[in-house]
Amino acid sequence: MNKYELMFIIASKVSEEKREELINKFKSYVEAHKGTVDGVEKIGMKKFAYPINFSNEGYYVIFNITMEPSEVEAMNKLMTITEGIVRQMFVKK
């Protein structure tokens, strides 16, 4: 098991309820795949340096997680196809 920092951006057009659902969805995904969520930091709305998908801002969230590397790949693919997620990045600590 390795420690990772996951930063992801939720589109600004997503409602607050849906935003919380997405955060809880990924938190439960980690726990369901024998990982642990060591911390969740909701940074909030931030402006982008350049437009992404015709949007100028997004809601930033950071997870500190412990997971197997193979599960991180699977989660990255899931986040890529999830509607409402603009970008995501995993960094091994």
ABEGO torsion letter per residue (X at the ends): XBBBBBBBBBBAABBAAAAAAAAAAAAAAAAAAGBBBABBBBAEBBBBABBBGGBABBBBBBBBBBBBAAAAAAAAAAAAABBGBABBBBBBX
